[in-house]
Structures are given as C-alpha cells and as structure tokens.
Amino acid sequence: GWTMGNLAAAPGDVSRVLYNVLSPSAPMPLLSANSLQQMNNVRPLTIGWSEGLQYGLGLMHVDLFPTDPTDDKYTTMVGHAGQDYGSGAPIHYYNRELDASVVIATNSLYGMNCSIAHLADNAQFATDTACHVWSEVMYALTNGSSGRLDCTMRTRSSVVSISGLPNATPLAPRAAKHHSVRRTEVLLVDIPPIRLSSALGDSPDGMAFTPLTSALGDTPMPLHCPAGGAAVCTGSSATLSSGDCYAWKVLHSVTTGSGWSRCSTDFADPCACRDVMCAFVAGSQRITAFNLSRAGLRGYLPQELRYLSALTMLDVSANQLYGQLPDLPFYNLTHRCSVAGNAFDCPLPASASSCHRTDQPAPQCFDPNMPPVSAACASAVRALDASVAPYLNASGSISNAIIRAIAPQCSNELQMNHTCHMRVNWLGTSSDISKFVRAYNASITVADPTARLCATMIMMVTECLGVGECKYFIQDSQLIPIPGVCLNAADMGKYLAWAGNAQHCAQMNAVNCTVSLASDFPCSRTVVARTGG
C-alpha cells in the first residue's frame, strides 16, 4: 500500500510478480486479458494529489525519466511506486518496449550519506538512485543503443522525491522531454493546541510547538551523522581535535546546517568555511572563532558547544535559535560574543547578559510557559482548562488529522502562487466532528457561562522545496476556550502576539508568523449551530 506498506517481500520476487501481471510474454500470467485491459484503462486525475497523472485501477502510466535525447518509449512506465513510514519502493514499474520490470526497495525514506557536498540531496536519494538504476538497465537491454539517461538534474531542489509521488511527466502531451512536471509536496502539519493554560504550565506537555513536518523545507542533516565518524573531520580540518569536530557536527546537525546561507557544505570540514577560524593551540588544531550571524541557523544551540574550549569569538546573532541557551563560558569569548536576536527561553545564563555586540540590544528571552496576560485572565483560564482538558487534547488531534487530509489540495496553489490556503472545517467535515464541537462548547458553557469557544488562524512563511519561499494560511486551525474575563483587547492582543512570537514561529520551522482569531468562527456559542461549509 502507498502509506501502510504491508507487503514484506524481496524486490526480486516482487519484480517477478509484476512481470507476470503485466508482460504479454509472462511464463505464468496472473491475470486475464480482460482484467489487464480494465486496469490499464487510465484517465487523467482532475483533482487531488497529482492532477494530470494517467491513473487506472491501481496502475500509473508515466514518463518516469524524460531526458533528451532518450526516446520516451524507454522511459514510459506502467506500475505504481509506494512507501510506508520508514521504507519505500521508488521504482515498481514495467516497461513495454523493453518487456522488463524493475523494483527498487529502500529501507529509509531519506538518504543517510554524511559525506556528500550538499547534504540536502539526501532528500532526493530515491529519485537519484532510481534514475541511475534504470539508466543502466535500459543501456544493458538495448546493448547501448538507447544511450544513458541524464540524471544530473534530479538532485537538489530541481525535483521532488520519486517516492512521494514520482517526478513523472503525464503521458499526454510530452511537449518538452527534458522537463519533468514537478508535484510540490504539501507539508503535513502538527500544531499542538494553542491555548493559554497549556502555556501556563497546567498541561503536562506544556506549550511545545511541534515542528511542522514537510517535504518542502530544507532537509536537516541526518542526526545519525554526528554519531557515525563523529570525531573525524576531513580536508583542512583533518587534524582538528576530536571534541571540536564533534561539537561542530552536532551544531550543524541540530540547526539545519544544510540550509545555512554560509558553511552549509562544510559539515565535515569546518575550517574550510570562510566564517570559521581554526588555529593550532598547544599543538592541537582547534576552532577559535566562528561568525554565523544571519546565516539561517534554526533550532537549539547544543550543549556540545562546551567542547569548543579554544573559542574566543562566537556570533550566532539574528538567527532562529530557541530553547534553553547553554551555560557556556561566555566570559572567555573576549574577541566577540553575540547571541542576540534569537528567541531563547527565560531565564538566560547570567553570563550571557553581555553577550552582544555594541550595535545590538542585550539578548532577550521569552517565557515559553507564560503569555503576558492579566492575572485575572490567567486564573480563569487555568480553571476552565482543567474542566475541559479532554476536549482540549482531542481538538488538537482532530485538527491535525483534518489538516493532513486536506493538505495535498494545496499542491497546485503552491506551485503557481507560492501560497497555500487551508481551512479546518470543524462543522462540515463529518457529523462526528460536528457533534464533538457541540459537546465541547456545551462543556465550556457549563464550566464558565461567560466563556466562548474560539478558533485561530495561523499565517506563516517557510521555505518550500522546489518553490522557494511560500506562505501558509491555515484558517480555523485550532479551537480554544476563552473565559469571558479574557475577551478584551488587551489580554487577547497579548496572547495572540505571544502565540505567534519568534520563538514559537522558529519551532514551527517558519518565519513571520501571525496568529489571529478566525473571522469565520467568531467567539460565540451560536457558532456551533452552523452546518456545512
């Protein structure tokens, strides 16, 4: 299956089955000619996840690797790729011209190569591997007359992974053989319930924004890489101390180093980066300074930075760093020290207060568990949330499920406009969800007759693979109960600004986030009387 992957078999066996299903020369035909005809009665998809794709009964007809000057009869396939949550079959196809079937199985959805120059290419490993494998199969079966495919353009942001869905050209028409029609993958959003009490510490999970999972953004360096060869660097860093090498690799990994604007390709060779200074200290090569200000770091600063004991300069200002700032020996950073312009948790280490340049304000911190609402509002929210806690948690799960279901509808909009507009239809998705909303609202009224059930809208900007900067608008993304005492401009303004602040935005792998009350779901009890739409 596409998402569940219940088939457990060797690729060779699967390929033989595929051949006996589709080939007219099959020694053991598994289907009748009538069944095959019905399966191959394809029509272009008009809506959903891949408009234009020629789709039949469990079969795709695709030009999988359109490449000049290769004749498309060698690259037109019949079959169906697949994947589950940790493995995939990027090629599961039959080619009529060559009367051959090929199946490739992978035990990882992403590449795990820590040594390639562009680590983000790990996201495209299935596409790249599939192209090279088919190229060699085609070349061998034609005794070289077909030539080989040009697979050089199938990495970086030029394509989307073949395993989700193939970067395939619909068969009609094929106007330009060298261009594949890309389908932009849509992010699968996990947004825990945004509510005041969770931020105030009453919820066991606290206000922990789960990073948005997407095939669109820069692929972080695989976290297994620091553990494999962690203390070994290469090139001009070949003699770097093991502790410094390890610390740099961890920093690169946990702050999406493959997406940095500088040093992105220097995971294993930090001394090769022009913004990193290395020198021999007491006979050992050490990292003595680095300036990654405005370099696109996103994530948390790891405790492993303490291994960089020869540092005299550290500048990570103006990035998207969040979480707890490690208590580093900032007083040793005599050349330059700056962590300003990030969104670290309060409190900051005492020695970090002076870690900023003279042209910058002192480092600011954000309390992840306390929006700056009035004491009366905070007290009322604690009481209300304690009464409706099961609904709060369930509403977050329901929201995520709806968003995952409707997200693929944004594919074309992202490709054309670099935007995605989604709406969580709480009252029109299903009768069960509508009943849930009404029960949720009733429980709020019982707990606090002045309270209202509100919905939020989230706007965020992120990087989309193959598209660039894109903007998401998620209408009615969360349902939140708000006590009447909080329904004033001062408290709501502070809460909404806090919910969309730089810290929370960074943890959603986004920038320029705005959280507002949804205009089509007003904070009133009458809203649950609506149906449809």
C-alpha positions as CSV (number, residue, x, y, z in Angstrom):
1,G,0.0,0.0,0.0
2,W,1.0,3.6,-0.5
3,T,1.0,4.6,3.1
4,M,0.8,1.4,5.1
5,G,3.4,-0.8,3.3
6,N,2.0,-4.2,4.3
7,L,4.0,-6.1,1.6
8,A,7.1,-7.8,3.0
9,A,9.0,-9.5,0.2
10,A,12.3,-9.4,-1.6
11,P,12.4,-6.9,-4.5
12,G,13.3,-9.6,-6.9
13,D,10.2,-11.6,-6.1
14,V,8.1,-8.5,-6.3
15,S,9.6,-7.8,-9.7
16,R,8.8,-11.3,-11.0
17,V,5.2,-10.9,-9.8
18,L,4.9,-7.6,-11.6
19,Y,6.3,-9.1,-14.8
20,N,3.8,-11.9,-14.6
21,V,1.0,-9.5,-14.1
22,L,1.8,-7.0,-16.9
23,S,4.0,-8.7,-19.6
24,P,2.4,-10.4,-22.6
25,S,5.4,-12.7,-22.5
26,A,4.9,-13.8,-18.9
27,P,5.6,-17.5,-18.4
28,M,2.9,-17.6,-15.7
29,P,0.3,-14.9,-16.4
30,L,-1.5,-14.0,-13.2
31,L,-4.4,-12.0,-14.7
32,S,-6.7,-12.4,-17.7
33,A,-6.5,-10.1,-20.7
34,N,-9.9,-8.6,-19.7
35,S,-8.6,-7.8,-16.2
36,L,-5.5,-6.2,-17.6
37,Q,-7.5,-4.1,-20.0
38,Q,-9.6,-2.8,-17.2
39,M,-6.5,-2.0,-15.1
40,N,-4.9,-0.1,-18.0
41,N,-8.0,1.9,-18.8
42,V,-6.3,5.1,-17.5
43,R,-7.7,8.6,-17.2
44,P,-6.0,11.8,-16.1
45,L,-6.7,12.8,-12.5
46,T,-8.5,16.1,-12.3
47,I,-8.3,16.8,-8.6
48,G,-6.3,15.8,-5.6
49,W,-2.7,14.8,-5.2
50,S,-1.4,14.7,-8.8
51,E,-3.6,16.4,-11.4
52,G,-2.9,15.2,-14.9
53,L,-1.5,11.8,-13.9
54,Q,-2.8,9.0,-16.0
55,Y,-4.3,6.6,-13.5
56,G,-6.1,3.3,-13.8
57,L,-7.1,0.5,-11.5
58,G,-4.0,0.5,-9.3
59,L,-1.7,1.4,-12.2
60,M,0.0,4.6,-13.2
61,H,1.1,5.4,-16.8
62,V,4.1,7.8,-16.5
63,D,7.1,9.0,-18.4
64,L,9.3,8.5,-15.4
65,F,12.6,9.9,-16.6
66,P,12.0,12.3,-19.5
67,T,15.5,13.0,-20.8
68,D,16.8,14.3,-24.2
69,P,17.8,12.6,-26.4
70,T,16.4,9.4,-25.0
71,D,13.3,8.1,-26.8
72,D,10.4,8.2,-24.4
73,K,9.5,4.6,-25.3
74,Y,12.3,3.6,-22.9
75,T,11.1,5.8,-20.0
76,T,7.4,5.3,-20.2
77,M,6.3,3.0,-17.4
78,V,3.3,1.1,-16.1
79,G,3.1,0.3,-12.4
80,H,2.9,2.0,-9.1
81,A,5.5,3.3,-6.7
82,G,4.9,3.0,-2.9
83,Q,6.2,3.8,0.5
84,D,5.4,3.4,4.2
85,Y,6.6,5.3,7.2
86,G,10.2,4.1,7.0
87,S,10.8,2.5,3.7
88,G,9.8,2.6,0.1
89,A,9.7,1.3,-3.5
90,P,10.5,4.3,-5.7
91,I,10.5,2.0,-8.7
92,H,7.9,-0.7,-9.1
93,Y,7.3,-0.5,-12.8
94,Y,7.1,-2.4,-16.1
95,N,8.4,-1.0,-19.5
96,R,6.6,-2.4,-22.5
97,E,9.3,-1.5,-25.1
98,L,12.0,-3.5,-23.2
99,D,9.5,-6.0,-21.8
100,A,11.2,-5.6,-18.4
101,S,10.1,-5.0,-14.9
102,V,12.3,-3.4,-12.2
103,V,11.7,-3.0,-8.5
104,I,13.9,-1.0,-6.1
105,A,13.3,-1.2,-2.4
106,T,14.8,1.1,0.2
107,N,15.0,0.8,3.9
108,S,14.9,4.6,4.5
109,L,12.8,7.3,3.1
110,Y,15.8,9.7,3.1
111,G,19.4,9.2,2.3
112,M,21.9,8.8,5.1
113,N,25.1,9.9,3.4
114,C,27.0,12.3,5.7
115,S,29.8,13.0,3.2
116,I,28.1,14.4,0.2
117,A,28.7,18.1,-0.6
118,H,25.1,19.1,-0.4
119,L,23.5,17.2,2.5
120,A,20.0,18.3,1.5
121,D,20.4,15.9,-1.5
122,N,19.7,13.1,0.9
123,A,16.0,14.0,0.5
124,Q,16.3,13.1,-3.2
125,F,18.3,9.9,-2.9
126,A,15.4,7.7,-4.1
127,T,14.9,9.8,-7.2
128,D,18.6,9.8,-8.0
129,T,19.1,6.1,-7.3
130,A,16.1,5.1,-9.4
131,C,17.3,7.2,-12.4
132,H,20.8,5.7,-12.3
133,V,19.5,2.1,-11.9
134,W,17.0,2.4,-14.8
135,S,19.6,4.1,-16.9
136,E,21.9,1.1,-16.6
137,V,19.1,-1.5,-17.1
138,M,18.0,0.3,-20.2
139,Y,21.5,0.6,-21.6
140,A,22.2,-3.1,-21.0
141,L,18.9,-4.4,-22.5
142,T,19.4,-2.3,-25.7
143,N,23.1,-3.2,-26.0
144,G,23.9,0.5,-25.6
145,S,21.7,1.8,-28.4
146,S,19.4,3.7,-26.1
147,G,22.2,5.7,-24.5
148,R,22.2,6.6,-20.9
149,L,19.8,8.9,-19.0
150,D,20.9,12.3,-17.8
151,C,20.3,12.0,-14.1
152,T,22.4,15.1,-13.1
153,M,19.3,17.3,-12.7
154,R,17.5,15.1,-10.3
155,T,19.0,16.3,-7.1
156,R,18.8,19.5,-5.0
157,S,15.5,21.4,-5.4
158,S,15.0,20.5,-9.1
159,V,12.8,17.6,-8.3
160,V,10.6,16.1,-5.7
161,S,11.2,12.7,-4.3
162,I,10.1,10.0,-6.7
163,S,8.6,8.0,-3.8
164,G,6.1,10.6,-3.0
165,L,4.8,10.9,-5.8
166,P,7.2,10.3,-8.8
167,N,8.5,13.4,-10.5
168,A,6.8,12.0,-13.6
169,T,5.5,13.6,-16.7
170,P,1.9,12.8,-17.6
171,L,2.0,11.0,-20.9
172,A,-0.1,13.4,-22.9
173,P,1.3,15.7,-24.2
174,R,5.0,15.4,-24.0
175,A,6.0,18.9,-25.2
176,A,9.4,19.1,-23.7
177,K,11.2,15.9,-23.0
178,H,13.8,17.4,-20.8
179,H,11.4,19.0,-18.3
180,S,9.6,16.8,-15.8
181,V,6.4,18.1,-14.3
182,R,7.0,18.6,-10.6
183,R,4.4,18.0,-8.0
184,T,5.1,20.1,-4.9
185,E,4.6,18.1,-1.7
186,V,2.5,19.8,0.9
187,L,3.5,20.0,4.5
188,L,1.9,17.7,7.0
189,V,1.2,20.0,9.9
190,D,1.4,19.0,13.6
191,I,0.2,22.0,15.7
192,P,-0.5,21.1,19.3
193,P,-3.4,23.0,20.7
194,I,-2.6,26.7,21.2
195,R,-4.2,27.6,24.4
196,L,-3.5,29.8,27.3
197,S,-3.4,27.2,30.0
198,S,-1.0,24.9,28.2
199,A,1.3,27.9,28.1
200,L,0.8,28.5,31.8
201,G,2.0,25.0,32.7
202,D,-1.2,23.2,33.5
203,S,-0.8,20.8,30.6
204,P,1.8,18.1,31.0
205,D,3.2,18.7,27.5
206,G,3.4,22.5,28.1
207,M,3.5,24.9,25.2
208,A,5.8,22.8,23.0
209,F,5.1,23.7,19.3
210,T,5.9,20.6,17.3
211,P,8.0,21.5,14.2
212,L,6.0,21.3,11.0
213,T,6.9,18.2,9.0
214,S,7.2,18.9,5.4
215,A,8.9,17.7,2.3
216,L,9.1,21.3,1.3
217,G,11.6,22.8,3.7
218,D,15.4,22.3,3.8
219,T,16.1,18.8,4.9
220,P,18.1,18.9,8.2
221,M,21.4,17.0,8.2
222,P,20.5,13.4,9.3
223,L,21.0,13.2,13.0
224,H,22.8,9.9,12.7
225,C,25.8,11.6,11.1
226,P,27.4,13.0,14.2
227,A,27.3,9.5,15.7
228,G,29.0,8.0,12.7
229,G,32.6,9.2,12.5
230,A,31.6,11.9,15.0
231,A,35.2,12.8,15.9
232,V,36.6,12.6,12.4
233,C,36.7,15.7,10.2
234,T,38.2,15.9,6.7
235,G,40.1,18.2,4.3
236,S,41.6,21.2,6.0
237,S,40.1,20.0,9.3
238,A,41.6,16.5,9.1
239,T,43.7,17.2,12.2
240,L,41.0,19.1,14.1
241,S,40.7,18.0,17.7
242,S,38.0,15.3,18.2
243,G,36.0,17.4,20.6
244,D,35.9,20.4,18.3
245,C,35.0,18.2,15.3
246,Y,32.2,16.6,17.2
247,A,30.8,19.8,18.6
248,W,30.7,21.4,15.1
249,K,29.0,18.4,13.6
250,V,26.3,18.4,16.3
251,L,25.8,22.2,15.8
252,H,25.5,21.7,12.0
253,S,23.0,18.8,12.5
254,V,20.6,20.3,15.0
255,T,20.4,23.8,13.4
256,T,19.6,22.6,9.8
257,G,23.2,23.2,8.6
258,S,22.4,22.0,5.1
259,G,20.2,25.1,4.8
260,W,22.6,27.7,6.2
261,S,23.4,30.6,3.9
262,R,27.1,30.0,4.8
263,C,29.1,26.9,5.7
264,S,26.2,24.7,4.6
265,T,28.6,22.2,2.8
266,D,31.2,22.2,5.5
267,F,29.7,19.7,7.9
268,A,32.9,17.6,8.0
269,D,35.4,20.4,7.2
270,P,34.6,23.5,9.3
271,C,38.0,25.0,8.9
272,A,37.2,25.3,5.1
273,C,34.4,27.8,5.8
274,R,35.5,31.4,5.5
275,D,33.4,32.3,8.6
276,V,35.3,29.8,10.8
277,M,38.8,30.4,12.1
278,C,41.0,27.5,13.1
279,A,44.5,27.6,14.6
280,F,46.9,25.4,16.4
281,V,46.7,25.9,20.1
282,A,49.1,24.0,22.3
283,G,50.0,21.7,19.4
284,S,46.3,20.8,18.6
285,Q,44.2,22.2,15.8
286,R,41.2,24.0,17.3
287,I,38.2,26.1,16.3
288,T,39.0,29.5,17.7
289,A,36.2,31.6,16.2
290,F,33.1,31.5,14.1
291,N,30.7,34.1,12.8
292,L,27.3,32.6,11.8
293,S,25.3,35.8,12.3
294,R,22.3,35.9,10.0
295,A,23.3,32.5,8.5
296,G,19.9,30.9,8.8
297,L,20.5,28.7,11.9
298,R,17.2,27.2,13.0
299,G,16.9,25.1,16.1
300,Y,18.6,25.0,19.5
301,L,22.2,25.5,20.5
302,P,23.6,22.2,21.7
303,Q,25.3,21.6,25.0
304,E,28.2,20.1,23.0
305,L,29.5,23.6,22.2
306,R,31.2,23.4,25.5
307,Y,33.9,21.2,23.8
308,L,34.9,24.3,21.8
309,S,37.1,25.5,24.7
310,A,39.5,27.4,22.5
311,L,36.8,29.8,21.2
312,T,37.5,33.5,21.6
313,M,34.7,34.6,19.3
314,L,31.1,33.2,18.8
315,D,28.5,35.1,16.9
316,V,25.2,33.4,16.3
317,S,23.1,36.6,16.4
318,A,20.0,37.2,14.3
319,N,19.0,33.6,13.6
320,Q,16.1,31.4,14.6
321,L,17.5,29.8,17.7
322,Y,15.2,28.9,20.5
323,G,15.1,26.7,23.6
324,Q,17.4,26.9,26.6
325,L,20.7,28.7,25.9
326,P,23.6,26.5,27.2
327,D,25.5,28.0,30.1
328,L,28.7,28.4,28.1
329,P,31.9,30.1,29.4
330,F,30.8,33.4,27.7
331,Y,33.5,35.3,29.7
332,N,36.2,33.5,27.6
333,L,34.8,35.0,24.4
334,T,37.0,38.0,24.5
335,H,37.1,38.8,20.8
336,R,33.4,38.8,20.2
337,C,30.3,37.3,21.7
338,S,26.7,37.6,20.5
339,V,23.6,35.5,20.9
340,A,21.2,38.5,20.4
341,G,18.3,38.4,18.0
342,N,17.2,34.9,18.8
343,A,14.3,33.5,20.9
344,F,15.9,31.6,23.8
345,D,13.9,30.5,26.8
346,C,14.0,32.5,30.1
347,P,16.0,32.7,32.1
348,L,19.2,33.2,30.3
349,P,22.5,32.2,31.9
350,A,23.8,35.2,34.0
351,S,27.0,35.4,32.0
352,A,25.0,35.7,28.7
353,S,23.6,39.2,29.5
354,S,26.7,40.9,28.0
355,C,26.9,38.5,25.0
356,H,26.0,41.0,22.3
357,R,27.7,43.5,20.0
358,T,27.8,47.2,20.9
359,D,25.4,47.9,18.0
360,Q,22.9,45.3,19.3
361,P,20.5,45.3,22.2
362,A,21.1,42.9,25.1
363,P,19.9,39.3,24.4
364,Q,16.1,38.9,25.0
365,C,14.4,35.8,26.2
366,F,10.9,34.5,26.0
367,D,8.9,32.6,28.6
368,P,7.5,29.6,26.8
369,N,5.1,28.9,29.6
370,M,3.6,32.3,30.4
371,P,2.0,34.8,27.9
372,P,1.8,38.3,29.4
373,V,-2.0,38.2,30.1
374,S,-3.5,39.7,33.2
375,A,-3.6,37.8,36.5
376,A,-7.4,37.5,36.3
377,C,-7.3,36.1,32.8
378,A,-4.6,33.6,33.7
379,S,-6.5,32.4,36.8
380,A,-9.7,32.0,34.8
381,V,-8.0,30.0,32.0
382,R,-6.4,27.6,34.5
383,A,-9.8,26.8,35.9
384,L,-11.6,26.5,32.6
385,D,-8.9,24.3,31.0
386,A,-8.9,22.0,34.0
387,S,-12.6,21.4,33.3
388,V,-12.4,20.8,29.6
389,A,-8.9,19.1,29.4
390,P,-10.1,16.0,27.4
391,Y,-11.7,18.3,24.8
392,L,-8.6,20.4,24.5
393,N,-6.3,17.5,23.8
394,A,-8.8,15.8,21.4
395,S,-9.3,19.0,19.4
396,G,-5.6,19.2,18.7
397,S,-5.6,15.6,17.3
398,I,-8.7,16.2,15.2
399,S,-7.2,19.4,13.8
400,N,-4.0,17.7,12.8
401,A,-6.0,14.8,11.2
402,I,-8.1,17.2,9.1
403,I,-5.1,19.3,8.0
404,R,-3.2,16.1,6.9
405,A,-6.3,15.1,4.9
406,I,-6.7,18.4,3.1
407,A,-3.0,19.5,2.7
408,P,-2.5,17.8,-0.7
409,Q,-5.1,20.1,-2.2
410,C,-2.5,22.9,-1.9
411,S,-0.1,21.3,-4.4
412,N,-1.1,23.4,-7.4
413,E,-1.5,26.6,-5.5
414,L,2.0,26.3,-4.1
415,Q,3.5,25.6,-7.5
416,M,1.6,28.6,-9.1
417,N,1.4,31.2,-6.4
418,H,3.8,30.1,-3.6
419,T,0.8,30.1,-1.2
420,C,-1.4,27.6,0.5
421,H,-4.8,28.4,1.9
422,M,-6.4,25.7,4.1
423,R,-9.4,25.7,6.3
424,V,-10.2,23.2,9.1
425,N,-13.9,22.7,8.6
426,W,-15.0,21.8,12.1
427,L,-18.7,21.7,11.3
428,G,-18.7,20.3,7.8
429,T,-16.0,17.5,7.7
430,S,-18.2,14.9,9.4
431,S,-21.2,14.5,11.7
432,D,-19.0,13.0,14.4
433,I,-16.7,16.1,14.4
434,S,-19.7,18.4,14.5
435,K,-21.0,16.5,17.5
436,F,-17.7,16.9,19.1
437,V,-17.6,20.6,18.6
438,R,-21.1,21.0,20.1
439,A,-20.2,18.8,23.1
440,Y,-17.0,20.8,23.5
441,N,-19.0,24.1,23.5
442,A,-21.6,22.7,26.0
443,S,-18.9,21.7,28.4
444,I,-17.3,25.2,28.2
445,T,-20.7,26.8,29.0
446,V,-21.2,24.5,32.0
447,A,-17.7,25.3,33.4
448,D,-17.9,29.0,32.7
449,P,-21.1,30.6,31.3
450,T,-19.1,33.7,30.2
451,A,-16.6,31.7,28.2
452,R,-16.6,31.3,24.4
453,L,-15.2,28.7,22.0
454,C,-12.9,30.5,19.5
455,A,-10.8,29.4,16.5
456,T,-7.4,30.7,15.5
457,M,-5.9,31.4,12.1
458,I,-2.2,30.9,11.6
459,M,-0.1,32.6,8.9
460,M,3.5,31.5,8.4
461,V,6.2,31.8,5.9
462,T,8.6,28.9,5.2
463,E,10.9,27.5,2.5
464,C,9.3,25.1,0.1
465,L,11.4,22.6,-1.8
466,G,11.4,23.4,-5.5
467,V,9.3,26.5,-4.9
468,G,11.3,28.8,-2.6
469,E,9.7,31.0,-0.1
470,C,6.0,30.2,0.4
471,K,3.2,31.3,2.7
472,Y,0.6,29.2,4.5
473,F,-2.7,30.4,5.8
474,I,-4.5,27.9,8.0
475,Q,-8.0,29.1,8.8
476,D,-9.7,27.7,12.0
477,S,-6.5,25.8,12.8
478,Q,-7.3,25.4,16.5
479,L,-10.3,25.6,18.8
480,I,-9.5,27.3,22.1
481,P,-11.8,28.0,25.0
482,I,-11.5,31.6,26.3
483,P,-13.0,32.8,29.5
484,G,-15.1,35.9,29.3
485,V,-12.7,37.8,31.5
486,C,-10.0,37.3,28.8
487,L,-12.2,38.5,25.9
488,N,-10.8,42.0,25.9
489,A,-8.4,43.7,23.5
490,A,-5.5,43.9,26.0
491,D,-5.4,40.2,27.0
492,M,-6.3,38.8,23.6
493,G,-3.8,41.0,21.9
494,K,-1.0,39.9,24.3
495,Y,-1.9,36.3,23.9
496,L,-2.1,36.3,20.1
497,A,1.2,38.1,19.9
498,W,2.8,35.6,22.2
499,A,1.4,32.6,20.3
500,G,3.0,33.9,17.1
501,N,6.2,35.2,18.5
502,A,9.6,34.5,17.1
503,Q,10.3,31.6,19.4
504,H,7.1,29.7,18.6
505,C,7.5,30.6,14.9
506,A,11.0,29.2,14.8
507,Q,9.8,26.0,16.4
508,M,7.3,25.6,13.6
509,N,10.2,25.9,11.1
510,A,8.8,29.2,9.8
511,V,9.3,32.9,9.9
512,N,7.0,35.9,10.1
513,C,4.2,34.0,11.9
514,T,0.9,35.6,12.8
515,V,-1.8,34.1,15.0
516,S,-5.2,35.8,15.0
517,L,-8.8,34.9,15.8
518,A,-10.6,33.4,12.8
519,S,-13.2,35.7,11.5
520,D,-15.5,33.0,10.2
521,F,-15.6,31.2,13.6
522,P,-16.4,34.1,16.0
523,C,-16.1,33.6,19.7
524,S,-19.7,32.9,20.4
525,R,-21.8,30.0,21.4
526,T,-24.0,30.4,18.4
527,V,-21.2,29.3,16.1
528,V,-21.9,25.6,16.7
529,A,-25.4,26.0,15.1
530,R,-23.8,26.4,11.7
531,T,-23.6,23.4,9.3
532,G,-21.6,22.6,6.3
533,G,-19.1,25.0,4.6
